[in-house]
Amino acid sequence: GFKDKSGPELRASWRNVEFDYLRIHQEADKTLAANRGVYFDGTYYSPGNPVSGKLDLDYASVDWVSKKLPTGGAVDVQWTAGLKYLRMYAEEKGDPTKVTGSPTKSKQFNGVLPIFGIRAAVPLDREAHTVFYSSLSGIYAGSRGRLCDFEAGLKYKLANQWDIAAGYRVIDLKADKDDLHVDFRLTGPYLGVAYQF
């Protein structure tokens, strides 16, 4: 499987506009099972072939966040809308003596997608030092694919302008563009620190 599954993320906000950038780099080394071969971009990697792979993903967005919607309770709900930029590069290498075709193959996907979402936040104490939050955004494009970005977690307000947050995130991407098929899913916990100017 892939190694180096963590990725740095930078978020910034100004008034009701938010910016987000996530960089993911993953590598894998694996020997194919004796009864299983793999096709990648027209090349057949035969059973027992040692194969290495690489995946690079740039994931950036600009979002507009609405004012808090009237809910009549302690829950803060907001709509979001924006643009998501994706650049994905995948590469696979095999033993030249056990490959039908080129031993090294690569594919790249670039795209800009409109995204829409909703988010909610609930204070867990009277002073709102601890807040539970969740958000869901993405787009569905039928046979062309889909993008879904979900996260949920807890945010704790430290002294002065510092916050600390921990949660769980799921990014699910499927896309069909010309002869390129993308099927990518990233899940896992995260930990972050924020400073408010």
Salt bridges, closest charged atoms under 4 A:
GLU9 OE2 - ARG11 NE 3.09
GLU9 OE2 - ARG169 NH1 2.63
GLU18 OE2 - ARG119 NH1 3.02
ASP20 OD1 - ARG11 NE 3.90
ASP20 OD2 - ARG169 NH2 3.58
GLU27 OE2 - HIS25 NE2 2.95
ASP29 OD2 - LYS3 NZ 3.52
ASP41 OD1 - LYS107 NZ 3.59
ASP56 OD1 - ARG23 NH2 3.83
ASP56 OD1 - HIS25 ND1 2.40
ASP58 OD2 - ARG23 NH1 3.16
ASP58 OD2 - ARG87 NE 2.77
ASP76 OD2 - LYS68 NZ 3.38
GLU91 OE2 - LYS93 NZ 3.83
ASP149 OD2 - LYS84 NZ 3.88
ASP149 OD2 - ARG169 NH2 2.71
GLU151 OE2 - ARG11 NH2 2.74
ASP163 OD1 - LYS157 NZ 3.98
ASP172 OD2 - ARG146 NH2 2.75
ASP172 OD1 - ARG185 NH1 3.60
ASP176 OD1 - HIS181 ND1 2.69
ASP179 OD2 - LYS107 NZ 3.20
ASP183 OD2 - LYS174 NZ 2.66
